[in-house]
Amino acid sequence: MDTPTITPELLKRQAKRLLLVGDVDRYLRTLGRIYALRNTPRPALG
């Protein structure tokens, strides 16, 4: 079963939709996930 890769861009689109329907709580949690994804340390190469 393929699961799409979660990217900050994907979450941003989702966040925008949540804000449009007035779901502020889930919007803020989505922003938290975007922040966490962006700041995940990348494994060092070599």
N, C-alpha and C positions, 0 to 999 in steps of 0.2 A: 504493500500500500504506500503510495507516494504522498508525502506531506510536503507542502510548499515551504521553502526556506523563509523563516521570518526575518524580515529586514526592517531597519528603521523607516524606510520609505513606505513599506506595506502598513506598518503600524500608524504612520502619520495619516495615511488615507483613512484608516479605521477610526482614528481619533477625531478627524474632521467630521466623519459621519456621526459619531457619538455626540459631538458638540451640537450638530444640527438638530438632533432629536432631543437635546436637552439632558442627556445622560452625563452630567458633570462628574459624578463619582467615578464612573468607568473611564471617562475621558482622562481624568487625572491619573488613574492607575495605568492607563495606556502610555501616557507621557513618562511615567516612571519606568516602564518597560523599555521605551525608546532610549531613555537616559542610561539605563543599565546595559543595554546592548551596545551602545556607543562606547561605553567605558569598560567593556570587557577586555581584559588584557589579551592580546594576540599571542599565541604560542611562538616562542623565539625559534627562528630557523637556524639549522646548523648547530 
